[in-house]
Amino acid sequence: MKFEYVFLDWDGVLYNSFDVHYQSIANIFKAFGLKIPSKEIYGQEIGKGTKRFYLENGFDKIAGNNFENIFKEIQKLWVKNNYQDCQLFEGARETLEFLKNNQFIIAIISSNIHDHVPKIIRKLNLPVDKIYTGDKAINLKLAIDELYVKNPQKILFVDDIAENLKIANDYQMTTCGASYGFDSKKNLEKVANYIIDNVSELIKLLKTLK
């Protein structure tokens, strides 16, 4: 199939922020007096969703019905932990430039709620057409509508979280799992049409699928 659109997640697909994410959650758990999950557990479980991860690892006992407010405070603490000092994955810029040079419409669909993401993208002068942050399900639908996509199968959606790929599958997009990000390759293979092991492989995949 010839694709016209490429939608990409940010963290774990283009931006290498795993270690900063983990150190941030370690600081947050410590601040709230909770046992800090290991890096291995974090990598295995974060794919279920950020809020679910916090609730299943102790915040349900201290938050109760007030979790949404606490989660906002968590997000503020997380932002302070050197997020802007992370780096693009090797090959990320070249991959985006390939997409732009080959007339793909590029959208970043990030579940990150902070304005840091668009600021970093603009600072790095990355060639993208649209940037969406926040709720993944809402923004995937919004991107389809705003970009006047008639056939969602013409979208290749790249994400490193299996739950997000499931959402894209529900919208009839073609999905690609990034095995080098947060979720496990095993989880991604259950739901994705394609798998890449580094971001540069996206170029090879698109050339193959022409």
Buried (B, 14 or more C-beta within 10 A) or exposed (E): EEBBBBBBBBBBBBBBBBEBBBBBBBBBBEEBEBEBBEBEEBBBBBBBBBEEBBBEBBBEEEBEEEBEEBBEEBBEBBBEBEBEEBEBBEBBBEBBEBBBEEEBBBBBBBBBBBEBBBEBBEEBEBEBBBBBBBEBBEBBBBBBEEBEBEEBEBBBBBBBBBBBBBBBBEBEBBBBBBBBBBBBBEBBEEBBBBBBEBBBBBBEBBEEEE
